């Protein structure tokens, strides 16, 4: 549901056909403008296989999963690898395996424009806090004194780079990974799900992919906690430890909320999250 005028795309959520309006107002659905000139265009920020931020490519099922940092990427790739390869220990199912390869994202988008390209996003307020927790606990430079969430929020990217070993790509807007490099606000993906309703939206993805291996694994693990990646759950752990499990306790002032909302403006505008409401958990 995109309007396309003068090579610009305005992304609109699609009303759902299979979920009642009482439970979800919108279902993102298939998003990308299908004009041939809009396909095969790279994203603004792209992950690479060697850095751990690569995308998951299946030539057999003709799909490409775009890894958005701090938005469930490691969990989703672990699900794909376990279901298709039988292991999460390797980066792919083996050299040149048709089932799954972890590849550089930009090259894959331009090389396989006809594939089903999909990703997941996360509430920007929640993701930003997770990025802070990773910077603080996962890669803080030893010579730097501890910093609070508010300190982190008001830092520039340069200051964050000096304070943590964690790449500043983890704090960039999610739209950098999902929208065109030409800044026309055109999505480079066909479908965007939300982590807040992961089970529902992943089923939409699986319905499109039509992989018996993925569907069977998904069904067998439905409702279980083992699809959650503990190794990268910095935000979840920190929320429980320091916030009593309530994200609202991190956003202590309206000024702080507005500051983070301004930094992640494109996420709120293009991914349809409310820039004034902090998630309840």
N, C-alpha and C positions, 0 to 999 in steps of 0.2 A: 504494500500500500504506500507507494512513494509517488510524489509529484516530481516530474522531471521537466525542468525549464532552463534553457541556456546552460546545459551541462551541469546543473545543480540538482541535488537530490534532497528532498525534505522527508525525513523518515517519519512514518506514522505507525502506531501500533495497530495490529489487526484484531478486530473483535473475534472472540473465540466462538467456535461452533459446537465444541464438545465440553465446555465447562460453563456452568451456570453463572450468570452475572453476579449472583449473590456471593460467590466464593472468589471470583477474580473479575475485575473490571475489564481487563484486556489480556489477550494472549498475543505475544509478539508475532508468532507465525512466520511465514516466509517474507523476508523483508526486502531483498535486493531488487532494484530495478533491473529488469532482464534484458534491456537493450544490449546488444553485443559489444558496444563500445564501453560499457561500464564494467564488463567482466575482464579479469586478468590484470586489473590495476592493483598495484601494491599498496600496503598499509603505511601509515606514518611511522610507526615503530614496530619492528619485527624481531621475533625471537630467533635464536639459532640453536641447532642441535647440540653443538659442543658446549654451550653455556647452560644447558638444561632447560632452556625456554623454547625449544623447537616445537614444531607442530606435528600432529599425527596424521599420516597419509596412508590410506588404504587404496591400492590400485584395484584390488579385487572388487571392493564394494564402492569404489569411486567416491570417497569422501575425504575431506580435509578438516581436521579439528584445529582451530586457532587457539593457541595457548595465550590467555590474558593473564599476566602476572598477578598473583594474590586474588585470583577469582576461581579457585578450585582446579587449576590446571594440572597440578601434580596428581590429584585424586582422580581426575577424569582420564589422564593418560595411563595411570596405573590400572584403572578399570578396563581400558581398551587393550592394554598389553596382557593383562591376566586372562581376559576373555578370548582374545584372538591368538595369543602366543603361549598361554599357559604359564607365564612367569612375569614378574615385574623387575627381575634382576638385570635385564638387558634393555638397551635403548630401542630395540625393534625385535621383530620375529626372526631376524637373521639377515645376512646380506642379500639384497635384492628380493626379499620375500614380498609377495604380492599382498599378503594380509595386512601388514602394518610396518611402516617405517617412521622414525622420528627424523624430521627434515628441517632445513632452514625455511622459515615461514614465507618470506617474500618471494623466494625462488619458486616455491610450490604454488603460491597463489597465481603467479604469472604463467607457470608451466601447465597448470591444470584448471583453467578457468571454467571448464564445463562440469567439474566435480561439484558435489553437494558440499558447500563450505559452511561450517557452523561453529558456534562458540557459546560460552556462558559468561554472564556478568553478575555483579554483586552490588548490593547497596553501597554507594560511594562512601558514605560515612563509616560504615562497617569496614570496608576495604581499606580506607585510609588509616584507621586505627590498627588494623592488622599489619599494615606496612610499617607503622611506628613500632609495634611490638617486635617485628622481625629486625628492624634496624637496631633496636635497643638490646635485644637478647640474642639475636642470631648473628650479629656481625658488628657489635660496637667496638670501635678502636680503643685499645686498652688505655691509651694516654688521655682519652676524653672522659670527663666526668659524666655521671649519669644525667640524662635529660628527661624531663617530663613530657607528657603528651602535648601539653600546651606549648612548651619550648619547641618541640618538633614541628608543630603545626605552623608556627610563625617563622621557622627557618626558611631560608632560600634553598634551592636545590644545591647550590654550591656549598652552603653550610652543612646540609645533610650529608653531602659527599665527604666532607671533612670529619664528620662525626661518626660515620658508620661504614663498614666494609660492604654493606648491602648496596647493590646497584640502585641508583635513583630511578631506574625504569619501573621499579616496584611502586613508585608513588605517582607515576604519570597517569593521566586520565585513561580509562579503559577504552575510550573512543580512539586513542592513538593506535591501538592494536586492531581496530575493527573498521576504521573509516579510511577513505582514500588518501593517498599521499599528496594529492593535488588540492586538498582542503576544500572540496566541493560538498563536503558532508554526505558523500555517497558511501554506504556500507559496502565492504568488500566480502561480506558474508551473506548467505541465504537465510540463515536462521540464528537468532539469539535467544537463548534460554536464560532464566534467572536462577541463581543458586537458592534463592528463598523458596522456590518450588521445584527443586531439582528433580524429584521423581516424576512429576507430571511432565515437565519440559523434556527430560531425557527420553521419556517414552515417545514423544513427538519425533525426536531425532531418530530413534530406533525404527519407528514406523516408516520413516523415509529411507533409511539405510537398508532395511530388510536383510539383516545378518542373523542367521539362526544362532551363531555362537554368542553374539552380543546379547540377543534377547534372552537366551537361556541363562546366561550368567546374571543378567539384570534381574530376572524373575527369581532366581535362586538366592539372591542377596537382598531382595526387597525388604526394607524395614530393618536391616541389620546395620550395625555401626562400622563394619569393616570396609565400607566404601569411603570412610573418612580417613584422610592421611594425617596421622598424628605428628609425623616428622616436620610438617610444614604448618601446623596449626598454631602459629605463634599468637595470633589474635585471640583465639578461643581460650588458650591457656592463660594469657595475660588478663583477659576479662574476668575469668574465674578467680584469679589470684588477687588482682588489684581493684576490681570494680564490682565484686559480688555478682558477677555474671550479667551486669546491666550496663550496656554501652552508654546510656544516657549519663552515667556518672563520669564519663570522660569528657563530655562536652558541657563544661561548667558555666558557660556564658553564651548569650546570644551573639556576642561579637566573635567568639571562637567558631560557632556554628556558621556564621555568615562568611568568615574568613576561609574556612575549608570549602564551603559551597562555592565561593568565588574561584578558588584554585581549581576545583573540579567542575567548573561550569558546564563544559560540554557533555560530561557524563549525565548531569541532571537534565540538560536540555534534550539530548539526543537519545537517551536511554529511558526517559520518562520516570525518573525517580523524583520524589518530593524533596526539595532542597531546604525545607524548614522542619522536617520531622525526623528525629533520630529513631532508628529501629528499637523495639522494646528489649531485644537481647542481642 
